[in-house]
Amino acid sequence: MSNAISPRPRLVGGKRRFAIVASQFNWPFVQGLLDHATEELRVLAPGCDVRIHKVPGAFEIPVVVRELASQKAAAAILALGLILRGQTTHADHLARTVTDGLQRIALDYGIPIINAVLSVNYEAEAQERCLGNNMNRGTEAARAAVGI
């Protein structure tokens, strides 16, 4: 996993709409992703419209993303969540299911889906990637959404 985030793309003009679907499970970490993503979107696309949709957990993210993609109202949809691995393989199955679902939706609807549903081994990794500034994946997701 990279220890850096992508460079900031150029500012974009015009009114753009972005949708964010955020898991409420592991909320303190997802809130960090959400805060960084919305802040970066507002910097890179001044005047953009950001619609936030909260779901109970990562498993529910693709359902709401699919509905939003079918409306074709957003320039890009950001999926934000955190899966913290435990001692079983449940987290791996969950992460694969979510990733496969998001990819299928992007291909079926032709809309950029930015997958920032993170799967980490330790809480320290979650803090670094969700709450920190140096490699925040919410910031990176926003940059990808604007740059695509």
C-alpha positions in Angstrom: 0.0 0.0 0.0 1.3 3.4 -1.0 2.5 5.8 1.7 1.6 8.9 -0.4 -1.4 10.4 -2.0 -1.8 11.5 -5.6 -0.8 15.0 -6.5 -3.5 17.6 -6.5 -5.1 18.1 -10.0 -5.9 21.4 -11.4 -8.9 23.3 -10.2 -12.0 22.7 -12.3 -14.6 25.2 -13.2 -18.3 24.9 -13.7 -21.0 23.5 -11.4 -20.3 19.8 -10.7 -22.1 17.4 -8.5 -20.5 14.7 -6.5 -22.2 12.0 -4.4 -20.5 10.4 -1.4 -21.8 7.1 0.1 -20.3 6.7 3.6 -20.5 3.7 5.9 -21.5 4.4 9.5 -19.6 1.4 10.8 -16.2 2.4 12.2 -17.7 5.9 12.0 -14.8 7.9 13.7 -12.5 6.7 10.9 -15.1 7.1 8.1 -15.9 10.6 9.4 -12.2 11.4 8.8 -12.4 10.2 5.3 -15.6 12.1 4.7 -14.3 15.4 6.2 -11.1 15.2 4.1 -12.9 14.3 0.9 -15.5 17.0 1.1 -12.9 19.6 2.0 -10.7 18.6 -1.0 -13.7 18.6 -3.4 -14.7 22.1 -2.3 -11.1 23.3 -2.9 -10.7 21.6 -6.3 -14.2 22.2 -7.6 -15.4 25.5 -6.0 -19.1 25.7 -6.0 -19.6 22.0 -6.4 -22.6 20.3 -5.1 -21.7 17.4 -2.7 -24.5 15.1 -1.6 -23.7 12.7 1.3 -25.6 9.4 1.8 -24.9 7.4 4.9 -25.4 3.6 5.1 -25.1 1.2 8.0 -22.0 -0.6 6.9 -19.7 -1.3 4.0 -21.9 -4.1 2.6 -24.7 -1.6 1.9 -22.5 0.9 0.0 -23.0 -0.8 -3.4 -26.8 -0.8 -3.1 -26.9 3.0 -2.7 -24.1 3.6 -5.2 -26.1 1.6 -7.8 -29.2 3.8 -7.2 -27.2 7.0 -7.5 -25.4 5.7 -10.6 -28.8 4.9 -12.3 -29.8 8.5 -11.8 -26.7 9.7 -13.7 -26.8 13.0 -11.8 -23.2 13.0 -10.3 -19.9 13.5 -12.1 -18.5 10.8 -9.8 -19.5 8.8 -6.8 -17.1 8.3 -3.9 -17.6 5.2 -1.7 -16.1 5.7 1.8 -15.7 3.0 4.4 -13.4 1.1 6.7 -13.1 -2.6 7.1 -10.9 -3.6 10.0 -9.6 -7.1 9.7 -10.0 -9.5 12.7 -9.0 -13.1 13.2 -11.4 -14.5 10.7 -11.7 -14.2 6.9 -15.0 -12.2 7.1 -13.3 -8.9 6.4 -11.6 -10.3 3.3 -14.9 -11.6 1.9 -16.7 -8.3 2.7 -13.9 -6.2 1.0 -14.0 -8.4 -2.1 -17.8 -8.3 -2.3 -17.9 -4.5 -2.0 -15.0 -4.0 -4.5 -16.6 -6.3 -7.1 -20.0 -4.6 -6.7 -18.6 -1.1 -7.1 -16.6 -2.1 -10.2 -19.6 -3.8 -11.8 -21.7 -0.7 -11.1 -19.1 1.6 -12.7 -18.9 -0.6 -15.8 -22.7 -1.1 -16.1 -23.6 2.6 -15.7 -20.4 4.3 -17.1 -20.0 6.6 -14.2 -16.7 6.9 -12.2 -17.0 5.2 -8.8 -14.1 6.0 -6.5 -13.5 3.1 -4.2 -12.2 4.4 -0.8 -13.6 1.5 1.2 -10.4 0.7 3.0 -9.4 -2.7 4.4 -6.7 -2.5 7.1 -5.1 -4.8 9.5 -4.6 -2.5 12.5 -6.2 0.5 14.0 -3.0 2.4 13.6 -3.2 2.0 9.8 -6.8 3.3 9.9 -5.7 6.3 11.9 -3.0 7.1 9.4 -5.2 6.7 6.3 -8.4 8.1 7.6 -7.5 10.8 10.2 -4.1 11.9 9.2 -3.2 14.5 6.6 -0.1 12.9 5.0 -1.8 10.0 3.3 -5.5 10.5 3.8 -7.5 8.3 1.5 -10.5 10.7 1.6 -8.3 13.4 0.1 -7.0 11.0 -2.5 -10.6 9.9 -3.4 -11.6 13.5 -4.0 -8.6 14.1 -6.2 -9.4 11.1 -8.2 -13.1 12.1 -8.6 -12.1 15.6 -9.8 -9.3 14.4 -12.0 -11.3 11.7 -13.9 
